[in-house]
Amino acid sequence: MPAFEVIVFDLFQTLCHWSSNSVPSAAHVVWARSPIQEKLCLAELIALIDGTDGEELAPQALNDETFWTLRRNRIITTMNIAKIENQRSILKLCEKAERHRNVTLYNDVIPMIYTLTQLGFKWAVCSNSSPDVIEKFVNKIGTSIPAPIGIISSSRVGALKPNERMYRELKQIGAEPNQTLFVGDRIEPDILGPLRHGYWALQMIRHDDIPRAVAPEHPYFLGQVNNADTLLARVLEVCEFSNEPRRNGT
C-alpha cells in the first residue's frame, strides 16, 4: 500500500480557478479583438503564448522581468497571426489583463489542506502558472494553514509540465517519487508525467468538461476524485489509516 509523505497539487482547476471578473489570459484578449476570430482556435493561441513543453523558456525564464519580456514577445507574435493592427493598444490590454487578473480558491481547499497537514502530510504546489498567479495564490491561502514545503513554478524553472525538469525540482524540496502523490486535472502534465517519473497520481475532476485519464495498468494511478471529500476518502483508503493521526510520514 502507498505510504505518502507529500501531496503535490496542481494549481488551476485543482486548488483554484479564475475569479469571475478576470480575463484569464492575453490569448483571450487577442482572440476577442481579432478580425479573423472565426478562423482562429483559442486553444492554439494560448499554446503560442504559454509554450508547449517549456524547454524554450529555460534560458530566459530566470526571473519575473525576463519572464514578462518573453511573454510580450510571444503576444506580439500571436497578434501578427491574428491580424491585429493596433498592436500597441492591444498589447497594453493584454498586459493589463494578465497583471490584474485574480484567482479564487475552491471553498473546500483550505479545510482539505488543513486536514491533510493534521494527518501528518506535507504539501506542495507544482504549476505552469506565471509569477503573478503564484503570488496571488500565496496571498489567498495566507497563514490559515501550514505553509507548503515548496511551490514549483514553470516561470522559475524555465520549463512546463510534463518537462522532466519540473519533476526534478520536486525532489529538491523533498517530494521524492514513491513517497509523493501528485493531484491535478490534466492528463499529460498532472497524471502521465508524474507516473513516468515514479510518482503516484490522482486526477481531480471538478468540472464535467475535463477529460478523464485512463491508465488502468499502472499501479501508481489511483483513479479520479471530484472534490476535497472524495480526495480525503481516497487518501485514507489507500494509506490504510488507523484511528491515530499520521505523523512525519510514518
Wavefront OBJ file of the C-alpha trace (Angstrom):
o trace
v 0.000 0.000 0.000
v 1.181 3.599 -0.625
v 2.954 5.429 2.166
v 2.778 9.053 1.093
v 4.730 11.758 2.859
v 3.948 14.614 0.478
v 0.920 15.550 -1.612
v 1.697 17.823 -4.565
v -1.152 19.796 -6.105
v -1.558 21.350 -9.483
v -2.992 24.850 -9.183
v -5.757 25.608 -11.668
v -8.936 23.532 -11.631
v -7.485 21.725 -8.598
v -6.981 24.353 -5.891
v -8.278 27.497 -7.574
v -9.967 28.994 -10.610
v -10.106 32.384 -12.298
v -12.188 34.970 -10.483
v -15.429 35.809 -12.280
v -14.298 39.358 -13.137
v -10.920 38.312 -14.565
v -9.830 37.841 -18.175
v -7.855 34.567 -17.949
v -5.032 35.362 -20.371
v -3.609 37.545 -23.110
v -4.709 34.937 -25.622
v -8.341 35.636 -24.745
v -7.788 39.358 -25.434
v -6.095 38.691 -28.795
v -8.799 36.251 -29.823
v -11.604 38.642 -28.858
v -10.067 41.567 -30.794
v -9.006 39.643 -33.899
v -10.773 40.482 -37.189
v -10.392 36.826 -38.190
v -11.712 35.400 -34.921
v -13.822 32.750 -36.663
v -10.675 31.290 -38.237
v -8.707 31.101 -35.006
v -8.569 28.427 -32.345
v -8.351 29.898 -28.837
v -6.511 26.830 -27.521
v -3.839 27.272 -30.196
v -3.403 30.952 -29.312
v -2.977 30.005 -25.655
v -0.344 27.449 -26.653
v 1.500 30.043 -28.749
v 1.819 32.370 -25.767
v 2.254 29.805 -22.996
v 4.508 27.464 -24.977
v 4.351 23.711 -25.241
v 6.727 21.749 -23.030
v 8.583 24.823 -21.798
v 12.065 23.823 -22.890
v 12.414 27.052 -24.855
v 11.775 29.046 -21.672
v 14.827 27.678 -19.897
v 17.439 30.331 -20.744
v 15.027 33.254 -20.371
v 12.662 32.496 -17.506
v 15.177 33.204 -14.767
v 13.192 35.931 -13.067
v 9.959 37.874 -13.354
v 11.377 40.605 -15.614
v 12.759 38.210 -18.219
v 9.589 36.125 -17.998
v 7.423 39.123 -18.901
v 9.805 40.160 -21.693
v 9.460 36.724 -23.206
v 5.709 36.840 -22.763
v 5.408 40.213 -24.517
v 7.366 38.886 -27.477
v 5.048 35.894 -27.730
v 1.961 38.086 -27.509
v 3.263 40.203 -30.401
v 3.882 37.084 -32.487
v 0.369 35.878 -31.718
v -1.120 39.270 -32.633
v 0.597 39.042 -36.023
v -1.032 35.666 -36.629
v -4.392 37.087 -35.516
v -4.036 40.042 -37.940
v -4.230 42.606 -35.133
v -3.441 46.090 -36.489
v -3.427 48.398 -33.451
v -0.917 46.203 -31.660
v 0.351 48.766 -29.177
v -3.050 49.331 -27.588
v -3.937 45.617 -27.651
v -0.590 44.767 -26.063
v -1.392 47.177 -23.233
v -4.775 45.486 -22.804
v -3.088 42.071 -22.708
v -0.584 43.150 -20.074
v -3.289 44.831 -18.009
v -5.486 41.726 -18.209
v -2.680 39.438 -17.092
v -1.337 41.661 -14.339
v -4.752 42.441 -12.836
v -6.425 39.053 -13.182
v -7.196 37.260 -9.951
v -7.845 33.775 -8.652
v -10.432 32.306 -6.320
v -9.828 29.284 -4.119
v -12.369 26.491 -4.232
v -14.336 26.565 -0.990
v -13.068 23.175 0.150
v -9.342 23.832 -0.350
v -8.397 25.376 2.996
v -10.245 22.710 5.064
v -8.783 19.953 2.871
v -5.175 21.059 3.232
v -5.640 21.713 6.946
v -6.956 18.179 7.418
v -4.101 16.667 5.414
v -1.484 18.528 7.448
v -3.186 17.478 10.696
v -2.860 13.901 9.489
v 0.875 14.477 9.080
v 1.161 15.102 5.364
v 3.297 17.826 3.845
v 2.003 19.618 0.781
v 3.396 21.471 -2.196
v 2.336 23.055 -5.485
v 3.690 22.317 -8.954
v 2.198 24.638 -11.564
v 2.733 26.013 -15.058
v 1.328 29.342 -13.887
v 3.045 32.689 -14.332
v 4.645 34.657 -11.446
v 1.661 36.930 -10.825
v -0.717 33.996 -10.437
v 1.562 32.204 -7.983
v 1.838 35.360 -5.872
v -1.928 35.826 -5.806
v -2.462 32.199 -4.809
v 0.003 32.553 -1.926
v -1.816 35.683 -0.756
v -5.139 33.830 -0.882
v -4.029 30.959 1.343
v -2.426 33.347 3.818
v -1.448 31.896 7.194
v -4.622 29.972 7.939
v -2.944 26.653 7.114
v 0.640 25.357 7.406
v 2.821 26.648 4.575
v 3.687 24.377 1.655
v 7.163 22.869 1.610
v 7.609 24.410 -1.812
v 5.942 25.952 -4.834
v 7.400 24.823 -8.152
v 6.565 27.359 -10.861
v 7.323 26.963 -14.557
v 8.319 30.622 -14.757
v 11.076 29.972 -12.217
v 12.213 26.595 -13.503
v 12.128 27.566 -17.180
v 10.073 24.525 -18.150
v 6.466 23.420 -18.276
v 4.978 20.177 -17.064
v 5.388 17.482 -18.349
v 9.026 18.512 -18.888
v 11.157 16.370 -16.591
v 12.852 19.430 -15.086
v 9.641 20.262 -13.241
v 9.561 16.856 -11.578
v 13.281 17.039 -10.751
v 12.548 20.255 -8.882
v 10.066 18.352 -6.734
v 12.905 16.179 -5.457
v 14.801 19.307 -4.419
v 12.030 20.254 -1.989
v 11.773 16.742 -0.551
v 8.937 15.361 -2.688
v 10.503 12.024 -3.567
v 8.975 9.561 -6.046
v 7.243 6.579 -4.419
v 6.541 8.760 -1.379
v 4.615 11.550 -3.109
v 1.103 11.775 -4.513
v 0.516 14.185 -7.417
v -3.012 15.607 -7.699
v -4.173 17.528 -10.769
v -6.721 17.720 -13.533
v -4.810 17.482 -16.809
v -3.879 14.104 -18.212
v -0.371 14.654 -19.576
v 1.231 17.115 -17.110
v -0.549 16.011 -13.919
v -1.116 12.281 -14.401
v 1.023 10.653 -17.082
v 4.028 12.917 -16.473
v 4.235 12.176 -12.745
v 3.632 8.459 -13.369
v 6.572 8.341 -15.785
v 8.796 9.806 -13.085
v 7.762 7.423 -10.330
v 5.109 9.488 -8.568
v 1.675 8.347 -7.519
v -1.111 10.208 -9.343
v -4.736 11.046 -8.633
v -6.898 13.030 -11.046
v -9.088 15.804 -9.643
v -12.120 16.328 -11.905
v -14.041 19.314 -10.568
v -15.743 20.075 -13.888
v -17.560 17.820 -16.337
v -15.591 19.035 -19.366
v -12.252 17.710 -18.075
v -11.107 14.578 -19.985
v -10.617 11.521 -17.805
v -7.192 9.938 -17.566
v -7.031 6.251 -18.411
v -4.073 4.355 -17.017
v -5.645 1.181 -15.602
v -2.481 -0.898 -15.890
v -0.287 1.474 -13.902
v -0.116 0.514 -10.221
v 0.582 4.120 -9.163
v -2.570 5.554 -10.768
v -5.249 5.950 -8.098
v -8.182 6.972 -10.288
v -10.367 10.076 -10.088
v -11.979 12.225 -7.405
v -14.161 15.309 -7.787
v -13.783 17.320 -4.573
v -11.965 17.531 -1.268
v -14.169 14.986 0.494
v -13.615 12.302 -2.118
v -9.893 13.086 -2.210
v -9.565 12.702 1.550
v -11.566 9.491 1.453
v -9.337 8.078 -1.286
v -6.138 9.010 0.545
v -7.413 7.442 3.763
v -8.432 4.329 1.863
v -5.174 3.697 0.038
v -2.995 4.548 3.020
v -4.996 2.267 5.349
v -5.152 4.837 8.119
v -5.705 3.746 11.649
v -7.512 5.943 14.158
v -4.199 7.509 15.129
v -3.003 10.573 13.175
v -0.095 10.017 10.817
v 2.993 11.968 11.789
v 6.182 12.756 9.842
v 5.451 10.269 7.116
v 5.216 7.292 9.454
l 1 2 3 4 5 6 7 8 9 10 11 12 13 14 15 16 17 18 19 20 21 22 23 24 25 26 27 28 29 30 31 32 33 34 35 36 37 38 39 40 41 42 43 44 45 46 47 48 49 50 51 52 53 54 55 56 57 58 59 60 61 62 63 64 65 66 67 68 69 70 71 72 73 74 75 76 77 78 79 80 81 82 83 84 85 86 87 88 89 90 91 92 93 94 95 96 97 98 99 100 101 102 103 104 105 106 107 108 109 110 111 112 113 114 115 116 117 118 119 120 121 122 123 124 125 126 127 128 129 130 131 132 133 134 135 136 137 138 139 140 141 142 143 144 145 146 147 148 149 150 151 152 153 154 155 156 157 158 159 160 161 162 163 164 165 166 167 168 169 170 171 172 173 174 175 176 177 178 179 180 181 182 183 184 185 186 187 188 189 190 191 192 193 194 195 196 197 198 199 200 201 202 203 204 205 206 207 208 209 210 211 212 213 214 215 216 217 218 219 220 221 222 223 224 225 226 227 228 229 230 231 232 233 234 235 236 237 238 239 240 241 242 243 244 245 246 247 248 249 250
